[in-house]
Amino acid sequence: QVQLVESGGGLVQPGGSLRLSCAASRSISMFYAMGWYRQTPGKQRELVATITRSGNTNYADSVKGRFTISRDNADYTVYLQMNSLKPEDTAVYYCHATGTTYWGKGTLVTVSS
């Protein structure tokens, strides 16, 4: 069993930045990839970004050039650096170990003036 705990969410003005963290209870190097997803009320959870064990990344078109995913195997942590935030980025952000049932409980990001 693996626990994933997200942190770093909050209220930020449009154009601002936030850094989300996902702390795993075991080394994330055991997973092929880790990902960040987001969900707003009434909508399906959508992929934001993924990063493989080897460091290959993939981003949703809506966040390319603004968000950066990274992982630190030694610290059991995955990060999501979010810059130039827009109101449409408002959502609950979840961490997920690809190919497993392991999800965090989410952290709320609100982008508003």
C-alpha positions as CSV (number, residue, x, y, z in Angstrom):
1,Q,0.0,0.0,0.0
2,V,1.2,3.5,-0.9
3,Q,-0.1,6.8,0.4
4,L,0.1,9.9,-1.7
5,V,-0.3,13.3,0.0
6,E,-0.6,16.5,-2.0
7,S,0.2,20.0,-0.6
8,G,0.8,23.5,-1.8
9,G,-2.6,24.5,-3.0
10,G,-4.2,27.8,-2.2
11,L,-5.6,31.1,-3.5
12,V,-3.5,32.9,-6.0
13,Q,-4.2,35.9,-8.3
14,P,-4.2,35.4,-12.1
15,G,-0.6,35.5,-13.4
16,G,0.7,34.1,-10.2
17,S,2.5,30.9,-9.3
18,L,2.1,27.9,-7.1
19,R,4.2,24.8,-6.5
20,L,2.4,21.6,-5.6
21,S,4.0,18.7,-3.9
22,C,3.0,15.1,-3.8
23,A,4.7,13.1,-1.0
24,A,4.7,9.3,-1.3
25,S,5.0,6.9,1.6
26,R,7.3,4.7,-0.4
27,S,9.9,5.4,-3.1
28,I,8.2,6.7,-6.3
29,S,11.0,5.0,-8.3
30,M,8.9,1.8,-8.1
31,F,6.3,3.3,-10.4
32,Y,6.8,3.7,-14.1
33,A,5.3,7.1,-14.1
34,M,3.7,9.7,-11.8
35,G,1.0,12.2,-12.8
36,W,-0.9,15.2,-11.8
37,Y,-4.6,15.4,-12.6
38,R,-7.3,18.0,-11.9
39,Q,-11.0,18.1,-11.5
40,T,-13.7,20.8,-11.3
41,P,-17.3,20.2,-10.1
42,G,-19.4,18.5,-12.7
43,K,-16.4,17.6,-14.9
44,Q,-14.3,14.5,-15.4
45,R,-10.9,14.4,-13.9
46,E,-8.4,15.4,-16.5
47,L,-4.7,14.8,-17.1
48,V,-2.4,17.8,-16.4
49,A,1.1,16.3,-16.6
50,T,3.0,13.0,-16.2
51,I,6.6,12.1,-15.7
52,T,8.2,8.7,-16.2
53,R,10.8,7.0,-14.1
54,S,13.4,8.1,-16.7
55,G,12.2,11.7,-16.6
56,N,10.2,11.9,-19.8
57,T,7.3,14.4,-19.4
58,N,3.9,14.9,-21.0
59,Y,1.6,17.8,-20.6
60,A,-2.0,18.7,-21.5
61,D,-2.1,21.3,-24.2
62,S,-3.8,23.8,-21.9
63,V,-0.8,23.9,-19.5
64,K,2.2,23.5,-21.9
65,G,4.7,26.2,-21.4
66,R,3.3,27.2,-18.0
67,F,3.5,24.1,-15.8
68,T,6.5,21.9,-15.1
69,I,6.4,18.5,-13.5
70,S,9.4,17.0,-11.8
71,R,10.3,14.2,-9.5
72,D,12.8,13.6,-6.8
73,N,13.2,9.8,-6.3
74,A,15.4,10.3,-3.3
75,D,12.8,12.4,-1.5
76,Y,9.8,10.3,-2.6
77,T,8.2,13.5,-4.0
78,V,6.7,14.7,-7.2
79,Y,6.3,18.4,-7.9
80,L,4.1,20.6,-10.2
81,Q,5.4,24.1,-10.7
82,M,2.5,26.2,-12.0
83,N,3.3,29.6,-13.5
84,S,1.1,32.2,-15.3
85,L,-1.9,30.8,-13.6
86,K,-5.3,31.5,-15.1
87,P,-8.8,31.4,-13.6
88,E,-9.5,28.3,-15.7
89,D,-6.8,26.5,-13.8
90,T,-9.0,26.5,-10.7
91,A,-9.5,22.9,-9.6
92,V,-8.7,20.2,-7.1
93,Y,-5.3,18.8,-8.1
94,Y,-4.6,15.1,-7.6
95,C,-1.4,13.0,-7.6
96,H,-1.5,9.6,-9.1
97,A,0.8,6.7,-9.6
98,T,0.3,5.6,-13.2
99,G,-1.1,2.1,-13.7
100,T,-2.2,1.7,-10.1
101,T,-5.2,2.6,-7.9
102,Y,-3.1,5.0,-5.8
103,W,-4.5,8.5,-5.7
104,G,-4.0,11.3,-3.3
105,K,-6.9,13.2,-1.7
106,G,-6.2,16.3,-3.6
107,T,-5.3,19.9,-3.0
108,L,-7.5,22.9,-4.0
109,V,-6.0,25.6,-6.3
110,T,-8.1,28.7,-6.7
111,V,-7.0,31.4,-9.2
112,S,-9.0,34.5,-8.7
113,S,-8.6,38.3,-8.2
